[in-house]
């Protein structure tokens, strides 16, 4: 004999729009509590396909279905089952359906699914050579194209997806591939007024720089975008002297010649310094850093810093610069 919950889940497939709407609203409510989530987890084989079928329906059912799936995907076991049943493909197909009205929720669902290794693999499409990277390219295009100056920014959470995929080597390789040019597009979003976008870009750059030993050439190919994204957050508040700016590329010197809004988030400043450190571990990265007057920017930025954790990151970077200067004179090489 069917339990009450089984009967409820059966109504998710009802031909009656009113019954279906009532059922999905109740299921969404259940996902809001630990007990409800656990109850639904026991019926994952029924509830997940039923909710996924509603995602392409009218907003009155697709929205609560998407919200329920986002809540359910916070449980790693349930999220794993979602990936196994092909949820990433389902989401991507609906996400780019012009009639879909739940873009932001679908992106949030992908954020949760890509916190799992299997979710990243599914999004990267690594098992299909012809399709490899297509989903990520679509997401990056949407992330960069969508107007982020409005309150409604359904693609801003793509930054968190990019952070998740860049935690895996395969994801970093894809983003750093110069033929695709994805990281170059992503970095330019650091100018956004959206804090969430800035944080996503910062975390993605940092993760990609774990490949600096092998991929430094590709990183430096986009140095005109890379250095401003890394150095401006840690440059402090001062207007730099003409002498200091004369030793910088135009995009840095111009930005540091005027008063500017500081990057308030200490995590972004810390990530920027950690990223620079990873680049400077390579000799060519060190030379490139001196060539843009990076050490002076770090010195001035440190004078303005008050956060203890960020100061620690400055000091770690400073120690590396002092050590490298003692063993070799990078500034003389950079002027050749």
C-alpha positions in Angstrom: 0.0 0.0 0.0 1.4 3.4 -1.0 2.5 5.8 1.8 1.2 9.4 1.9 4.5 10.6 0.5 4.4 8.1 -2.4 0.9 9.3 -3.2 2.1 13.0 -3.1 4.9 12.2 -5.4 2.5 10.5 -7.8 0.6 13.7 -8.1 3.7 15.4 -9.6 2.8 13.6 -12.8 -0.9 14.4 -12.6 -2.6 15.5 -15.9 -4.4 18.2 -13.9 -2.4 21.4 -13.7 -4.0 22.4 -10.4 -3.1 19.1 -8.8 0.4 19.1 -10.2 0.9 22.7 -8.9 -0.4 21.8 -5.4 1.9 18.7 -5.3 5.1 20.5 -6.4 4.4 23.4 -3.9 4.2 20.8 -1.0 7.4 19.1 -2.2 9.2 22.4 -2.3 8.0 23.0 1.2 9.4 19.7 2.4 12.9 20.5 1.0 13.0 23.4 3.4 13.6 21.2 6.4 16.2 18.5 7.3 13.4 16.0 8.0 11.7 16.7 4.8 14.9 16.4 2.8 15.6 13.0 4.4 12.1 11.8 3.6 12.4 12.8 0.0 16.0 11.3 -0.3 14.4 7.9 0.4 12.4 8.3 -2.7 15.1 9.9 -4.9 14.4 7.5 -7.8 10.8 8.9 -8.0 11.2 12.5 -6.9 14.2 13.5 -9.0 12.9 12.4 -12.4 9.4 13.8 -11.6 10.8 17.2 -10.6 13.2 17.3 -13.6 10.2 16.8 -16.0 8.5 19.9 -14.5 11.5 22.2 -15.3 10.4 22.7 -18.9 6.8 23.4 -17.9 5.0 26.7 -17.1 6.6 28.9 -14.5 4.0 28.1 -11.9 5.3 24.6 -11.7 8.9 24.9 -13.1 9.9 27.5 -10.5 8.9 25.5 -7.4 10.4 22.3 -9.0 13.7 24.1 -9.6 13.7 25.5 -6.1 13.1 22.0 -4.7 15.9 20.6 -6.8 18.3 23.4 -5.7 17.5 22.5 -2.0 17.8 18.8 -2.6 21.2 19.2 -4.4 22.7 20.7 -1.2 22.8 17.0 0.0 25.9 15.5 -1.7 24.3 12.0 -1.9 21.2 13.3 -3.6 23.4 15.6 -5.9 25.4 12.5 -6.9 22.2 10.8 -7.9 21.2 13.8 -9.9 24.4 13.8 -11.9 24.1 10.1 -12.5 20.6 10.5 -14.0 21.9 13.2 -16.4 20.7 16.3 -14.6 23.5 18.4 -16.0 22.4 17.8 -19.5 18.7 18.4 -18.6 19.6 21.7 -17.0 21.8 22.9 -19.8 19.1 22.0 -22.4 16.4 23.9 -20.5 18.8 26.8 -19.6 19.2 27.7 -23.3 15.5 27.2 -24.2 14.3 30.7 -25.0 11.0 30.0 -23.3 12.6 29.1 -19.9 12.0 31.6 -17.1 14.0 30.0 -14.3 17.5 30.8 -15.5 18.9 31.9 -12.1 17.6 28.8 -10.3 19.1 26.5 -13.0 22.5 28.2 -12.6 22.3 27.7 -8.9 21.5 24.0 -9.4 24.7 23.8 -11.5 26.6 25.5 -8.8 25.6 22.8 -6.3 26.2 19.9 -8.8 29.7 21.1 -9.7 30.8 21.0 -6.1 31.1 17.3 -6.8 33.9 15.9 -8.9 31.3 13.9 -10.9 29.3 17.0 -11.5 32.4 18.8 -12.9 33.2 15.9 -15.2 29.6 15.9 -16.5 29.7 19.7 -17.1 33.1 19.5 -18.9 31.8 16.6 -21.1 35.2 15.0 -20.8 34.0 11.7 -22.0 32.8 13.1 -25.4 35.7 14.4 -27.4 33.4 16.2 -29.9 31.3 17.9 -27.2 34.2 18.5 -24.7 34.0 22.1 -23.3 30.8 23.1 -25.1 28.7 23.6 -22.0 31.4 25.6 -20.3 31.9 27.8 -23.4 28.1 28.5 -23.4 28.2 29.4 -19.7 31.2 31.7 -20.1 29.6 33.4 -23.1 26.4 34.0 -21.1 28.4 35.2 -18.0 30.2 37.7 -20.1 27.4 38.9 -22.4 24.6 39.4 -19.8 24.2 42.9 -18.5 25.3 42.8 -14.9 24.4 46.4 -14.2 20.8 45.4 -13.5 19.4 44.0 -10.3 18.3 40.9 -12.2 21.6 39.1 -13.1 20.7 35.4 -13.6 24.2 34.4 -14.7 26.2 36.0 -12.0 26.5 32.7 -10.1 28.3 31.2 -13.1 31.4 32.7 -11.5 31.0 30.1 -8.7 30.6 27.3 -11.3 33.9 28.4 -12.9 35.6 28.3 -9.5 34.3 24.8 -9.0 35.4 23.5 -12.4 38.8 25.2 -12.1 39.5 23.1 -9.0 40.1 20.1 -11.3 43.1 19.9 -13.6 40.8 19.1 -16.6 38.8 22.3 -15.9 42.0 24.5 -15.6 43.3 23.1 -18.9 40.1 23.9 -20.6 40.0 27.5 -19.3 43.6 28.1 -20.1 43.4 26.8 -23.6 44.5 29.8 -25.7 42.5 28.6 -28.7 39.3 28.9 -26.7 40.2 32.2 -25.0 37.9 31.5 -22.1 40.1 32.9 -19.2 40.6 36.1 -21.1 36.9 36.6 -21.4 36.4 35.7 -17.7 39.1 38.0 -16.4 37.5 41.0 -18.1 34.4 40.5 -15.8 36.6 41.6 -12.8 35.5 45.2 -13.7 32.0 44.3 -12.8 30.2 46.1 -10.0 28.8 42.8 -8.9 30.7 41.5 -5.8 29.7 37.9 -6.7 31.1 38.2 -10.2 34.4 39.6 -8.8 34.7 36.8 -6.3 34.0 34.2 -9.0 36.6 35.7 -11.3 39.2 36.0 -8.5 38.8 32.4 -7.4 38.9 31.1 -10.9 42.2 33.0 -11.7 43.8 31.7 -8.5 42.9 28.1 -9.3 44.1 28.4 -12.9 47.5 29.6 -11.6 48.1 26.3 -9.9 49.0 25.3 -13.5 51.5 28.2 -13.7 54.5 25.9 -14.0 53.1 24.4 -17.2 50.8 27.1 -18.4 52.7 30.3 -17.6 53.1 31.2 -21.3 49.4 31.1 -21.8 48.8 33.1 -18.7 51.2 35.8 -19.8 49.6 36.0 -23.2 46.7 37.7 -21.5 48.9 39.8 -19.1 47.2 43.1 -20.2 44.1 41.8 -18.5 45.7 39.6 -15.9 47.9 42.1 -14.1 45.2 44.7 -13.5 42.8 42.0 -12.2 45.5 40.9 -9.7 47.3 44.1 -8.8 44.5 46.7 -8.6 42.7 45.0 -5.7 46.0 45.1 -3.7 47.3 48.5 -4.8 45.9 50.4 -1.8 44.0 53.7 -2.0 46.8 56.1 -2.9 47.2 57.9 -6.2 50.6 56.7 -7.5 53.4 59.1 -8.5 54.1 59.9 -12.1 57.5 58.2 -11.6 55.9 55.0 -10.4 53.3 55.0 -13.2 55.9 55.6 -15.9 57.2 52.1 -15.2 53.8 50.4 -15.6 51.8 49.5 -18.7 49.1 52.0 -19.7 46.2 50.0 -18.3 47.8 49.9 -14.8 49.2 53.4 -14.8 46.0 55.0 -15.8 43.9 53.2 -13.2 46.4 54.2 -10.4 46.5 57.8 -11.5 43.0 58.5 -10.1 41.0 57.9 -6.9 39.3 54.5 -7.0 36.9 52.4 -5.1 38.9 49.9 -3.0 38.1 46.1 -3.1 36.6 45.7 0.3 36.5 41.9 0.4 39.6 40.7 2.2 39.2 37.3 0.6 39.5 38.7 -2.9 42.7 40.7 -1.9 44.1 37.5 -0.3 43.4 35.5 -3.4 45.0 38.1 -5.6 48.2 38.0 -3.6 48.2 34.2 -3.5 47.8 34.1 -7.3 50.7 36.5 -7.8 52.8 34.3 -5.5 52.1 31.3 -7.7 53.1 33.2 -10.8 56.3 34.5 -9.2 57.5 31.0 -8.4 58.3 30.8 -12.1 61.3 32.8 -13.3 59.5 34.2 -16.3 56.6 35.2 -14.1 59.0 37.0 -11.8 60.5 38.9 -14.7 57.0 39.9 -16.0 56.1 41.1 -12.5 59.1 43.4 -12.3 58.4 44.7 -15.8 55.0 46.1 -14.7 56.5 47.6 -11.5 54.6 45.0 -9.5 56.9 45.2 -6.4 56.2 48.9 -5.9 52.4 48.3 -6.1 52.6 45.5 -3.5 54.8 47.8 -1.3 52.3 50.7 -1.4 49.3 48.4 -1.0 50.8 46.8 2.1 51.1 50.2 3.7 47.3 50.7 3.5 46.3 47.2 4.5 44.7 46.6 7.9 43.4 43.0 7.7 45.8 40.6 9.4 45.2 37.7 7.0 45.8 39.9 4.0 48.9 41.4 5.6 50.2 37.9 6.0 49.7 37.2 2.3 51.6 40.5 1.5 54.4 39.5 3.7 54.7 36.0 2.2 54.9 37.6 -1.3 57.4 40.2 0.0 59.7 37.4 1.3 59.6 35.7 -2.1 60.5 39.0 -3.8 63.4 39.7 -1.4 64.7 36.2 -1.7 64.5 36.3 -5.5 66.2 39.7 -5.6 69.1 38.3 -3.5 69.7 35.3 -5.8 69.1 37.2 -9.0 68.5 40.8 -10.2 65.2 40.5 -12.0 64.9 44.3 -12.6 68.1 44.3 -14.7 66.8 41.4 -16.8 63.4 43.1 -17.3 65.0 46.2 -18.7 66.8 44.3 -21.5 
